[in-house]
Amino acid sequence: MNYLSAENISKSYGERWLFKNLNFGISQGQRVALVGVNGSGKTTLLNVLAGKIPPDEGSVSMRKEVTIGFLGQNPEFDENLTVHQTIFSGQSEALDVIRDYEIAIENPDTSAEKMQHLMERMDELQAWDFELKVKQILSKLGIHNLEDKISHLSGGQRKRVAMARVLIDEPSMLILDEPTNHLDLDTIEWLENLLSTQNTTLLMVTHDRYFLDRVANEIAELDGGQVFSYKGNYSYFVEKKASREEMAAAETEKARNLMRKELDWIRRQPKARGTKAKYRVDAFEELKEKAAKKVSGPQLELSVKTTRQGGKIIEVDHISKSFGSKKIVDDFSYVFKKKDRIGIVGPNGAGKSTFLNMLTGKLQPDAGTIDAGQTTVFGYYTQEELQFKEGQRVIDIAKEIAEVVEMANGEVITASQFLQHFQFAPAQQYTMVNKLSGGEKRRLQLLRVLIKNPNFLILDEPTNDLDIITLNILEDFLLNFGGCLLMVSHDRYFMDRLVEHLFVFEGEGKIRNFPGNYTDYREWLKDQEKQEPETKTIVAAPAPVQARKEEQPTNKRKATFNEKKEYEQLEKEIAKLEARKTEVIGLMNAGTTTDHAQLSAWATEIEEINEQLEEKEFRWLELAEII
C-alpha cells in the first residue's frame, strides 16, 4: 500500500536548485534511510514530504487514513507549555485519559469518585498497556520532570521531548531527521530495537552507520538533485554505489569524447545551413548536459602536521568535582601516554563534557590536580554552535586561524586548499556562513580545530550533523593522527574504529578505565548479566591494556573432556550460522523480491543469527583460552 508519493517536485534557494523534477514514494513497511552530503537538500526534502514547506514545483500526496509523525533537527514548540502538556498534545482520546489519570495520581486531593471514573475510562479504552508503553518511552528517553517549561530545556532535551511526542502518538509513518543526535548509547540501542522489530513505515536521515544497517531495509541517496534507491541495508548500498559511480564516470567520459566530435561539426557548419540539422543541434545540447556531469575524483586525504609532543602529556591526580550534592568525578587519576586513543561513554548528564572542560582548564576540579605538559597543544571541538560575524564567508573563517597549513608530509597548502579537503569546493568557499546547512557549519567548525596543528585532540560529539562522506574522511585522518585522541561520541561505528579503551561514566562520580572499544564493553556487560543472580558474582572489568601485557598467566588449568567436545561442536555451529547468514544476505542483495514482509523476515533472521554468533563466539573464545 502506497503511503506517500511525490511527483516532479523541485526546490531551490536563490539560484541554486537542491532538486528538480524529483519523484519519490514510500509504501507500508518500508524503512528508508535518506543519505547524501551536507547541503545536498536532505532536510529540505524531508520537510517538503512532511508538508512543513511547499515545493516550488510538483506535488506531494498522502493516503487519507495515513498520519505522519515528524521529528525535525530543531523541533519547534509552544515555549509557554510544560513538557507534560507538549507530549500529551495528540488527538488520541486514550492519550487524554492517560494524561488526566497521571495528573490525578500526582494530586493528593483527587477524590475517590474521580479516580474511579478515570480507571473505568482507562478500562473502556484499553489504555493500560498504552500507559505502560508511554512510561517506558519517557523513561528510556530520560524525561522525568514533566512539569518543566519547554523554554527552560536545552537543545538535547527538546529533541528528546519531540521524539517522545512522536513515538507516543503512534502515527502510521515516521519521518525522522537525525533521530540519534543528543541520545546516549543505551537509548540509541533501545530506539534501534524499537524501530527494527515493529512493522514501522519510516523515512529517516541519519549518519549512524550501525543504526542504518540494523534499521533500514532500503537506502535512498540524494545526489546531484536526483534520488538513487538501493534495496538493502547500508553495507549493500556502499557496494552498489561504487558500481554506479564507475558506470556514471564511464558514461560521462564517453559523452565528453562524443561531444568533442559534435562540437567540431557544429563549428564547421555554415550559418545558412544551421536550420537543416536542428535535430543534431538539439541532440548536442543534451549531450553537453551529460558531459558536464561531475565525475567523482580520487578521495582527498587529510593529514595535518602535529606539534611535537614531549614526554609529559597530561597527569590527572585524584581529581573530584561536584555540583551541589551531585558527584561528577570522584577521586579519578590517570596519566596520559603518547598516542592514547580513548573514548568516553555514559548516560546524558553524567558529566562527560564537564570532565573535558576540566582537562582543558575551562573548569577547575574541587580537589586534586591536572598537570599538562609544556608541549601539549589542545584542539578542542565542542558541542557549541559555530561563532561567526555577520557577512563572513567560509574562506574568512579558515583564514582567521591560518593563511597556510603544514601537512604531515611537510607540504604547505593554502587555507583554500585545506577547505577542499573538507568538501568545500572553491566556489562554495565564498558563500556566506549564515547560508550554510547545519552539517556544513559543523564541518567548518571541525576544520577550525584541526587547522591549529594540535597534538592532543578532544572531540565532544564530533559526528553530530556530519554526513557519512565527511565522517569517512575524518575517520581516516584520526586513524593516522600522531597525537593523543580523547572523544565523546554516540556513534558506535566511529568509536569502534578509533578508540582502544574507554572511560565509562557509571554514575556517582565513578569512572571505569576499560580496555577495548565500545563493542568489547557491551559484550563484557552482557557477560556480567549472564552471571547467576543467586551468586551475585561481580566480574571485574579486564585490566587496562598496558597492565595485561605485563602480567603473565600462572597455573593455567587443563580443559576437561566435555569442554573439548563443546569446543569442537561450537566450531561446527558457528560455521553453519555463518553460512546461513551469507545465504540470507545474498537473498536480500539479489533484489529478486520487493515483498516487504519477506525482506523484514530476512532482516529479523540476520539479527537472530548475529545474536547467536555473538554468544557462541564468546564461549568459543573462553574455551580456546583453556584448550
C-alpha positions as CSV (number, residue, x, y, z in Angstrom):
1,M,0.0,0.0,0.0
2,N,1.4,3.3,-1.1
3,Y,1.5,5.8,1.9
4,L,3.1,8.9,0.3
5,S,4.2,9.9,-3.1
6,A,6.0,13.0,-4.6
7,E,5.7,13.8,-8.3
8,N,8.1,16.1,-10.1
9,I,8.9,18.1,-7.0
10,S,11.5,20.9,-7.2
11,K,13.0,23.2,-4.6
12,S,15.6,25.9,-4.9
13,Y,17.2,28.5,-2.7
14,G,18.1,31.6,-4.7
15,E,19.7,30.4,-7.9
16,R,20.6,27.0,-6.6
17,W,18.4,24.0,-7.2
18,L,18.5,21.4,-4.5
19,F,16.4,19.0,-6.5
20,K,14.4,19.3,-9.7
21,N,11.6,17.1,-11.1
22,L,12.2,14.6,-8.4
23,N,9.9,11.6,-8.0
24,F,9.8,9.6,-4.7
25,G,7.4,7.3,-2.8
26,I,7.1,5.3,0.4
27,S,4.9,2.2,0.9
28,Q,3.8,0.5,4.0
29,G,6.6,-1.4,5.8
30,Q,9.4,0.4,4.0
31,R,12.2,1.7,6.3
32,V,14.1,4.1,4.1
33,A,17.3,5.9,5.1
34,L,18.0,9.1,3.1
35,V,21.7,9.7,2.7
36,G,23.8,12.4,0.9
37,V,26.5,15.0,1.6
38,N,25.8,18.0,3.8
39,G,24.0,20.7,1.8
40,S,22.5,18.3,-0.8
41,G,19.0,19.0,0.4
42,K,18.1,16.0,2.7
43,T,16.5,18.1,5.5
44,T,14.7,20.2,2.9
45,L,13.3,17.1,1.1
46,L,12.1,15.7,4.5
47,N,10.3,19.0,5.2
48,V,8.7,19.0,1.8
49,L,7.5,15.4,2.1
50,A,6.1,16.1,5.6
51,G,4.2,19.1,4.4
52,K,6.2,21.6,6.5
53,I,7.3,23.6,3.5
54,P,5.8,23.6,0.0
55,P,7.7,22.5,-3.1
56,D,8.4,25.2,-5.8
57,E,7.0,22.8,-8.4
58,G,5.3,19.4,-8.4
59,S,3.0,17.9,-5.7
60,V,3.1,15.6,-2.6
61,S,0.1,13.4,-2.0
62,M,-0.6,11.2,1.0
63,R,-3.3,8.4,1.6
64,K,-6.2,9.8,3.6
65,E,-6.0,7.5,6.6
66,V,-2.2,7.8,6.9
67,T,-0.8,10.0,9.7
68,I,2.8,11.3,9.8
69,G,4.9,11.8,12.9
70,F,7.7,14.3,12.0
71,L,10.9,14.8,14.0
72,G,12.9,17.8,12.7
73,Q,16.6,18.7,13.5
74,N,15.5,21.6,15.6
75,P,11.9,20.9,16.9
76,E,9.6,23.9,17.4
77,F,7.3,24.1,20.5
78,D,5.0,26.5,22.3
79,E,7.5,27.9,24.8
80,N,4.8,28.5,27.4
81,L,3.8,24.9,27.7
82,T,5.2,22.3,30.1
83,V,6.8,19.0,29.0
84,H,3.7,17.2,30.1
85,Q,1.4,19.4,28.0
86,T,3.6,19.2,25.0
87,I,3.9,15.4,25.0
88,F,0.2,14.7,25.6
89,S,-1.0,17.2,22.9
90,G,-2.0,14.5,20.4
91,Q,-5.5,13.9,19.1
92,S,-6.0,10.5,20.7
93,E,-8.7,10.0,23.3
94,A,-6.6,7.4,25.1
95,L,-3.8,10.0,25.4
96,D,-6.2,12.5,27.0
97,V,-7.4,9.9,29.6
98,I,-3.8,8.8,30.4
99,R,-2.9,12.5,30.9
100,D,-5.8,13.0,33.3
101,Y,-5.0,9.8,35.1
102,E,-1.4,10.7,35.6
103,I,-2.3,14.2,36.9
104,A,-4.9,12.6,39.3
105,I,-2.3,10.2,40.7
106,E,0.1,13.0,41.4
107,N,-2.6,15.2,43.1
108,P,-3.3,14.0,46.7
109,D,-6.6,15.9,46.7
110,T,-8.1,13.8,43.9
111,S,-11.4,12.4,45.0
112,A,-12.1,8.6,45.1
113,E,-15.1,9.1,42.7
114,K,-12.9,10.9,40.1
115,M,-10.2,8.3,40.4
116,Q,-12.8,5.5,39.9
117,H,-14.2,7.2,36.9
118,L,-10.7,7.6,35.3
119,M,-9.9,4.0,35.9
120,E,-13.1,2.9,34.3
121,R,-12.3,5.1,31.2
122,M,-8.9,3.5,31.1
123,D,-10.6,0.1,31.0
124,E,-13.0,1.1,28.3
125,L,-10.3,2.4,26.1
126,Q,-7.9,-0.4,26.9
127,A,-5.3,2.2,27.8
128,W,-3.4,0.4,30.5
129,D,-0.9,-1.2,28.0
130,F,-0.6,2.1,26.3
131,E,0.1,3.8,29.5
132,L,2.9,1.3,30.3
133,K,4.4,2.0,26.8
134,V,4.2,5.8,27.4
135,K,6.1,5.3,30.7
136,Q,8.7,3.2,29.1
137,I,9.2,5.7,26.3
138,L,9.6,8.6,28.8
139,S,12.0,6.6,31.0
140,K,14.2,5.4,28.1
141,L,14.4,9.0,26.7
142,G,15.4,10.3,30.2
143,I,12.3,12.5,30.5
144,H,11.4,12.7,34.2
145,N,10.5,16.3,35.1
146,L,7.2,16.6,33.2
147,E,6.3,20.0,34.8
148,D,9.4,21.8,33.4
149,K,8.7,24.6,31.0
150,I,9.8,24.0,27.4
151,S,11.6,27.3,27.4
152,H,14.0,26.0,30.1
153,L,15.1,23.0,28.2
154,S,18.5,22.6,26.4
155,G,18.7,21.6,22.7
156,G,19.2,18.0,23.5
157,Q,16.3,17.8,26.0
158,R,14.0,19.5,23.4
159,K,15.0,16.8,20.8
160,R,14.1,14.0,23.3
161,V,10.8,15.6,24.2
162,A,10.0,15.8,20.4
163,M,11.0,12.2,20.0
164,A,8.7,11.1,22.9
165,R,5.8,13.0,21.4
166,V,6.2,11.4,18.0
167,L,6.6,7.8,19.4
168,I,3.6,8.2,21.8
169,D,1.3,9.5,19.1
170,E,1.8,6.2,17.2
171,P,1.5,7.6,13.6
172,S,1.2,5.4,10.5
173,M,4.5,6.7,9.2
174,L,7.6,8.3,10.9
175,I,9.8,10.9,9.3
176,L,12.9,11.4,11.4
177,D,15.8,13.9,10.8
178,E,18.9,12.7,12.7
179,P,17.0,10.8,15.5
180,T,20.2,9.6,17.3
181,N,21.5,13.1,17.9
182,H,21.6,14.0,21.6
183,L,20.8,10.5,22.7
184,D,23.2,8.4,24.8
185,L,24.3,4.9,23.6
186,D,21.8,2.9,25.6
187,T,18.9,5.0,24.3
188,I,20.1,4.7,20.7
189,E,20.2,0.9,21.1
190,W,16.7,0.9,22.6
191,L,15.4,3.1,19.7
192,E,17.1,0.9,17.2
193,N,15.4,-2.2,18.5
194,L,12.0,-0.5,18.7
195,L,12.1,0.7,15.1
196,S,13.6,-2.5,13.6
197,T,11.3,-5.0,15.3
198,Q,7.9,-3.3,14.7
199,N,6.2,-3.1,11.4
200,T,7.3,0.5,11.1
201,T,7.0,2.7,8.0
202,L,9.9,5.0,8.2
203,L,11.9,7.7,6.3
204,M,14.9,9.0,8.1
205,V,18.2,10.9,7.8
206,T,21.0,9.6,10.0
207,H,24.8,9.4,9.8
208,D,24.9,6.5,12.4
209,R,26.0,3.5,10.2
210,Y,25.2,0.8,12.8
211,F,21.7,2.3,13.1
212,L,21.4,2.4,9.3
213,D,22.5,-1.2,9.0
214,R,20.1,-2.5,11.6
215,V,17.0,-0.4,11.0
216,A,16.8,0.5,7.3
217,N,15.8,-2.0,4.6
218,E,16.3,0.5,1.8
219,I,18.8,3.3,1.1
220,A,17.8,6.4,-0.9
221,E,20.8,8.6,-1.9
222,L,20.2,12.2,-2.8
223,D,23.0,13.1,-5.2
224,G,23.0,15.9,-7.7
225,G,19.3,16.6,-7.2
226,Q,18.4,13.0,-8.0
227,V,17.4,10.1,-5.8
228,F,19.0,6.7,-6.3
229,S,17.4,3.8,-4.5
230,Y,19.1,0.6,-3.2
231,K,17.1,-2.3,-1.8
232,G,19.1,-3.4,1.2
233,N,21.0,-2.1,4.2
234,Y,23.9,0.4,4.3
235,S,26.6,-2.2,3.6
236,Y,24.8,-3.2,0.4
237,F,24.4,0.5,-0.6
238,V,28.2,1.1,-0.2
239,E,29.0,-1.7,-2.6
240,K,26.3,-0.8,-5.2
241,K,27.1,3.0,-5.0
242,A,30.7,2.3,-6.0
243,S,29.5,0.3,-9.1
244,R,27.0,3.1,-10.0
245,E,29.7,5.8,-9.8
246,E,32.1,3.7,-12.0
247,M,29.3,3.3,-14.7
248,A,28.4,7.1,-14.4
249,A,32.1,8.0,-14.9
250,A,32.4,5.8,-17.9
251,E,29.2,7.3,-19.4
252,T,30.4,10.8,-18.8
253,E,33.7,10.2,-20.4
254,K,32.0,8.6,-23.4
255,A,29.7,11.7,-23.7
256,R,32.7,14.0,-23.5
257,N,34.5,12.2,-26.3
258,L,31.4,12.3,-28.5
259,M,30.9,16.0,-27.6
260,R,34.3,16.9,-28.9
261,K,33.4,15.5,-32.3
262,E,30.0,17.1,-32.3
263,L,31.5,20.5,-31.3
264,D,33.8,20.3,-34.2
265,W,30.8,19.6,-36.5
266,I,28.8,22.5,-35.1
267,R,31.7,24.9,-35.6
268,R,32.3,23.8,-39.2
269,Q,28.6,24.3,-40.3
270,P,27.8,27.4,-42.3
271,K,25.3,29.6,-40.6
272,A,22.9,29.3,-43.5
273,R,22.7,25.5,-43.2
274,G,22.2,25.6,-39.4
275,T,18.4,25.0,-39.6
276,K,18.8,21.9,-41.8
277,A,20.3,19.9,-38.9
278,K,18.3,21.3,-36.0
279,Y,17.7,17.8,-34.6
280,R,21.5,17.4,-34.4
281,V,22.0,20.7,-32.6
282,D,19.3,19.8,-30.1
283,A,21.0,16.4,-29.5
284,F,24.2,18.3,-29.0
285,E,22.7,20.3,-26.1
286,E,21.5,17.1,-24.4
287,L,25.0,15.6,-24.9
288,K,26.6,18.8,-23.4
289,E,24.5,18.3,-20.2
290,K,25.6,14.7,-19.8
291,A,29.3,15.6,-20.4
292,A,29.1,18.4,-17.8
293,K,28.2,16.0,-15.0
294,K,30.8,15.9,-12.2
295,V,32.9,12.8,-12.1
296,S,34.0,11.6,-8.7
297,G,37.7,12.0,-8.5
298,P,40.1,10.3,-6.1
299,Q,39.2,10.9,-2.4
300,L,41.2,13.7,-0.9
301,E,43.4,12.7,2.1
302,L,43.6,14.8,5.2
303,S,46.9,14.6,7.2
304,V,47.8,17.6,9.2
305,K,51.2,18.0,10.8
306,T,51.0,17.7,14.6
307,T,53.0,19.8,17.0
308,R,55.9,17.8,18.6
309,Q,54.9,16.2,21.8
310,G,57.2,15.8,24.8
311,G,57.4,13.0,27.4
312,K,54.8,14.6,29.7
313,I,51.3,14.8,28.2
314,I,48.7,15.3,31.0
315,E,48.8,13.9,34.5
316,V,45.5,13.7,36.3
317,D,45.9,13.1,40.0
318,H,43.0,12.2,42.4
319,I,40.5,14.8,40.9
320,S,37.0,15.3,42.2
321,K,34.1,17.5,41.0
322,S,30.6,18.0,42.3
323,F,27.7,20.3,41.6
324,G,25.7,20.6,44.8
325,S,25.0,17.1,46.0
326,K,25.6,15.6,42.6
327,K,29.1,13.9,42.2
328,I,30.5,14.2,38.7
329,V,34.0,12.9,39.3
330,D,35.1,11.1,42.5
331,D,38.9,10.6,43.1
332,F,39.9,9.9,39.5
333,S,43.6,9.5,38.4
334,Y,45.2,8.8,35.0
335,V,48.5,9.5,33.3
336,F,48.0,10.1,29.5
337,K,50.6,8.4,27.3
338,K,51.7,9.2,23.7
339,K,49.1,8.1,21.1
340,D,46.4,7.3,23.7
341,R,43.1,6.8,21.9
342,I,40.3,7.0,24.5
343,G,36.5,7.1,24.1
344,I,34.2,8.5,26.8
345,V,30.8,6.9,27.3
346,G,28.0,7.3,29.8
347,P,24.4,8.5,30.1
348,N,23.4,12.1,29.3
349,G,24.1,14.3,32.3
350,A,26.8,12.0,33.7
351,G,29.4,14.8,33.4
352,K,31.3,13.9,30.3
353,S,31.6,17.4,28.9
354,T,32.4,18.7,32.4
355,F,35.3,16.3,32.6
356,L,36.6,17.5,29.2
357,N,36.3,21.2,30.4
358,M,38.5,20.3,33.4
359,L,41.2,18.7,31.3
360,T,41.4,21.8,29.1
361,G,41.4,24.3,32.0
362,K,37.9,25.7,31.4
363,L,36.8,24.4,34.8
364,Q,38.8,23.7,37.9
365,P,38.4,20.5,39.9
366,D,37.2,20.7,43.5
367,A,40.1,18.5,44.6
368,G,43.2,17.0,43.0
369,T,45.4,18.4,40.2
370,I,45.6,18.3,36.4
371,D,49.1,19.0,35.1
372,A,49.5,19.3,31.3
373,G,53.0,19.1,29.7
374,Q,54.5,22.3,28.2
375,T,54.4,20.8,24.7
376,T,50.8,19.7,24.8
377,V,48.7,21.7,22.3
378,F,44.9,21.1,22.7
379,G,42.5,21.0,19.8
380,Y,39.0,21.1,21.4
381,Y,35.9,20.5,19.3
382,T,32.8,21.3,21.5
383,Q,29.1,21.0,21.0
384,E,28.7,24.8,20.9
385,E,27.4,26.4,17.7
386,L,30.0,27.9,15.3
387,Q,30.7,31.5,16.2
388,F,31.0,33.9,13.2
389,K,30.4,37.6,12.3
390,E,27.7,38.9,10.1
391,G,28.8,38.9,6.5
392,Q,31.7,36.4,6.9
393,R,32.4,33.9,4.1
394,V,33.6,30.4,4.5
395,I,37.1,31.3,3.4
396,D,37.3,34.1,6.0
397,I,36.6,31.6,8.9
398,A,39.6,29.5,7.8
399,K,42.0,32.4,7.3
400,E,41.2,33.8,10.7
401,I,43.2,30.8,12.1
402,A,45.9,30.4,9.4
403,E,46.6,31.6,5.8
404,V,48.6,28.4,5.2
405,V,48.6,24.9,6.7
406,E,51.6,22.5,7.0
407,M,50.6,18.9,6.2
408,A,52.1,15.7,7.7
409,N,54.4,15.1,4.7
410,G,55.9,18.6,5.0
411,E,53.8,20.1,2.2
412,V,52.4,23.6,2.8
413,I,48.9,24.3,1.4
414,T,46.7,27.4,1.4
415,A,43.6,27.8,3.6
416,S,41.6,27.4,0.4
417,Q,43.2,24.1,-0.5
418,F,42.6,22.9,3.1
419,L,38.9,23.8,2.8
420,Q,38.7,21.5,-0.2
421,H,39.8,18.5,2.0
422,F,36.6,19.2,3.9
423,Q,34.4,19.1,0.8
424,F,34.2,22.9,0.4
425,A,34.6,23.4,-3.4
426,P,36.4,26.7,-4.4
427,A,33.1,28.3,-5.5
428,Q,31.4,27.4,-2.1
429,Q,34.3,29.0,-0.2
430,Y,32.9,32.4,-1.0
431,T,29.4,31.6,0.3
432,M,28.2,33.5,3.4
433,V,28.5,31.3,6.5
434,N,24.9,32.0,7.6
435,K,23.7,30.3,4.4
436,L,25.3,27.0,5.2
437,S,23.4,24.0,6.4
438,G,23.8,22.7,10.0
439,G,26.1,20.0,8.9
440,E,28.3,22.3,6.8
441,K,28.7,24.6,9.8
442,R,29.8,21.7,11.9
443,R,32.3,20.7,9.3
444,L,33.7,24.2,9.2
445,Q,33.9,24.3,13.0
446,L,35.9,21.0,12.9
447,L,38.2,22.5,10.3
448,R,39.0,25.4,12.7
449,V,40.2,23.0,15.3
450,L,42.4,20.9,13.0
451,I,44.0,23.8,11.2
452,K,45.8,24.7,14.5
453,N,48.0,21.5,14.3
454,P,47.1,20.2,17.8
455,N,48.8,17.1,19.3
456,F,46.0,16.4,21.8
457,L,42.6,16.3,20.1
458,I,39.5,16.4,22.3
459,L,36.2,15.8,20.3
460,D,32.9,16.3,22.0
461,E,30.2,14.6,19.8
462,P,32.1,15.3,16.5
463,T,29.7,13.2,14.4
464,N,26.5,15.2,15.1
465,D,25.1,16.5,11.8
466,L,28.1,15.4,9.7
467,D,27.4,13.5,6.5
468,I,28.9,10.0,6.0
469,I,31.4,11.1,3.4
470,T,32.9,13.7,5.8
471,L,32.8,11.1,8.6
472,N,34.9,8.7,6.4
473,I,37.4,11.4,5.8
474,L,37.6,12.3,9.5
475,E,37.9,8.7,10.5
476,D,40.8,8.1,8.1
477,F,42.5,11.3,9.4
478,L,42.1,10.3,13.0
479,L,43.4,6.7,12.4
480,N,46.6,8.3,11.2
481,F,46.7,11.1,13.7
482,G,50.0,11.0,15.6
483,G,48.9,12.7,18.8
484,C,46.5,11.8,21.6
485,L,42.8,11.4,20.9
486,L,40.0,11.7,23.5
487,M,36.4,11.8,22.4
488,V,32.8,11.6,23.4
489,S,30.5,10.1,20.7
490,H,27.2,8.3,20.5
491,D,28.3,6.9,17.1
492,R,29.2,3.3,17.9
493,Y,30.8,2.6,14.5
494,F,33.0,5.7,14.8
495,M,34.1,4.7,18.4
496,D,34.8,1.1,17.4
497,R,37.1,2.1,14.6
498,L,39.1,4.7,16.5
499,V,39.4,4.0,20.2
500,E,41.4,1.4,22.1
501,H,40.0,1.9,25.6
502,L,37.2,3.7,27.3
503,F,36.5,6.0,30.3
504,V,33.0,4.7,31.3
505,F,31.0,7.2,33.5
506,E,29.0,4.9,35.7
507,G,27.3,7.5,38.0
508,E,28.1,8.8,41.4
509,G,31.4,10.1,40.1
510,K,32.8,6.7,39.3
511,I,34.8,6.4,36.1
512,R,35.9,3.0,34.9
513,N,39.0,2.6,32.8
514,F,38.0,-0.2,30.4
515,P,40.4,-1.7,27.9
516,G,38.7,-2.1,24.5
517,N,36.3,-0.4,22.2
518,Y,32.5,0.1,22.7
519,T,31.5,-3.3,21.3
520,D,34.0,-5.0,23.6
521,Y,32.4,-3.1,26.5
522,R,28.9,-4.2,25.5
523,E,30.0,-7.8,25.3
524,W,31.5,-7.6,28.8
525,L,28.3,-6.1,30.1
526,K,26.3,-9.0,28.6
527,D,28.6,-11.4,30.3
528,Q,28.0,-9.6,33.6
529,E,24.3,-10.0,33.1
530,K,24.6,-13.8,32.5
531,Q,26.0,-14.4,35.9
532,E,23.7,-16.4,38.2
533,P,21.6,-14.0,40.2
534,E,21.8,-16.1,43.4
535,T,25.6,-16.0,43.4
536,K,25.6,-12.2,42.7
537,T,29.1,-12.7,41.3
538,I,30.7,-9.4,40.2
539,V,33.1,-9.9,37.3
540,A,35.9,-7.4,37.4
541,A,36.5,-5.4,34.2
542,P,39.6,-6.5,32.3
543,A,42.7,-4.8,33.5
544,P,44.0,-1.9,31.3
545,V,45.8,-2.9,28.2
546,Q,49.3,-2.0,29.5
547,A,48.8,-4.0,32.7
548,R,47.6,-7.0,30.8
549,K,50.8,-7.1,28.8
550,E,52.9,-7.1,31.9
551,E,51.0,-9.8,33.7
552,Q,51.9,-13.4,32.9
553,P,49.3,-16.2,33.4
554,T,50.2,-18.8,36.1
555,N,48.9,-22.3,36.9
556,K,46.7,-22.5,33.8
557,R,44.2,-25.4,34.3
558,K,43.6,-28.1,31.6
559,A,40.4,-28.4,29.6
560,T,38.0,-31.2,30.6
561,F,36.8,-33.8,28.0
562,N,33.4,-32.2,27.9
563,E,34.9,-28.8,27.3
564,K,36.9,-30.2,24.4
565,K,33.7,-31.7,22.9
566,E,31.8,-28.4,23.4
567,Y,34.7,-26.5,21.7
568,E,34.5,-28.8,18.6
569,Q,30.7,-28.6,18.5
570,L,30.8,-24.8,18.7
571,E,33.2,-24.6,15.7
572,K,30.6,-26.6,13.6
573,E,27.7,-24.5,14.8
574,I,29.5,-21.2,14.1
575,A,30.3,-22.3,10.6
576,K,26.7,-23.3,9.9
577,L,25.4,-19.9,11.2
578,E,28.0,-18.0,9.1
579,A,26.9,-20.0,6.0
580,R,23.2,-19.2,6.7
581,K,23.9,-15.6,7.3
582,T,25.8,-15.3,3.9
583,E,22.9,-17.1,2.2
584,V,20.3,-14.7,3.7
585,I,22.4,-11.6,2.8
586,G,22.7,-12.9,-0.7
587,L,18.9,-13.3,-1.0
588,M,18.4,-9.7,0.2
589,N,21.1,-8.3,-2.1
590,A,19.8,-10.2,-5.1
591,G,16.8,-7.8,-5.4
592,T,14.6,-10.6,-6.7
593,T,11.7,-9.7,-4.4
594,T,10.0,-6.4,-3.3
595,D,7.8,-8.2,-0.7
596,H,8.5,-6.1,2.4
597,A,7.2,-8.9,4.7
598,Q,9.8,-11.3,3.3
599,L,12.6,-8.6,3.5
600,S,11.6,-7.9,7.1
601,A,11.7,-11.6,7.9
602,W,15.2,-12.0,6.4
603,A,16.4,-8.9,8.3
604,T,15.0,-10.4,11.6
605,E,16.7,-13.7,10.9
606,I,20.0,-11.9,10.4
607,E,19.6,-10.2,13.7
608,E,18.9,-13.5,15.4
609,I,21.9,-15.1,13.7
610,N,24.2,-12.3,14.9
611,E,23.0,-12.7,18.5
612,Q,23.6,-16.4,18.3
613,L,27.0,-15.9,16.7
614,E,28.0,-13.4,19.4
615,E,27.1,-15.8,22.2
616,K,28.7,-18.8,20.6
617,E,31.9,-17.0,19.6
618,F,32.3,-15.6,23.1
619,R,32.0,-19.1,24.6
620,W,34.4,-20.4,21.9
621,L,37.0,-17.8,22.9
622,E,36.6,-18.8,26.5
623,L,37.3,-22.4,25.7
624,A,40.1,-21.6,23.3
625,E,41.9,-19.8,26.2
626,I,41.7,-23.0,28.3
627,I,42.5,-25.5,25.5
